[in-house]
Amino acid sequence: MKNLRAVDLRKSLGEVARSLDRSGEPVALTLRGRPVGVLISVRDWNERFTSRAVQDERRRLVAEILADRRPASVPIEEAIDEVRRG
């Protein structure tokens, strides 16, 4: 991970953005010598956070289905559709 001072970010934002786009390597942002944040590519954002949200939603749906078990006579597809409708 590259380190970049906040003052240098102001001077080279376009270059930093192009580097993120090309390499995807995160950039640690420092202010007065201490780390204050990390810049990541959109690709990393989607892989790390968007996918996690989808997984969390799946887990929530499964938990809801399991908590509201239906008799065996109700097809699972029907039960899932009912849960999705709310």
MOKAMO-V757041 format. One record per pair of residues at least 6 apart in sequence whose C-alpha atoms are under 7 Angstrom apart, sorted by the first residue. I is the first residue (numbers start at 1). J is the second residue. D is the distance in Angstrom with one decimal. If there is no record, write none. Layout:
BEGIN
<<I;J;D> <I;J;D>>
END
This chain:
BEGIN
<<1;25;6.2> <1;26;5.4> <1;27;5.7> <1;28;6.6> <2;26;6.7> <2;27;4.8> <2;28;6.0> <3;27;5.7> <3;28;4.6> <3;29;6.0> <4;27;6.7> <4;28;6.0> <4;29;5.0> <4;30;6.1> <5;29;5.8> <5;30;4.8> <5;31;6.0> <6;29;6.2> <6;30;5.9> <6;31;5.6> <20;26;7.0> <20;40;6.9> <20;41;5.4> <21;41;6.3> <24;40;7.0> <24;41;5.4> <26;38;6.6> <26;39;5.6> <26;40;4.7> <27;38;5.6> <27;39;5.1> <27;40;6.7> <28;35;6.8> <28;37;6.0> <28;38;4.5> <28;39;6.5> <29;35;5.9> <29;36;5.8> <29;37;5.1> <29;38;5.6> <30;36;5.4> <65;83;7.0>>
END
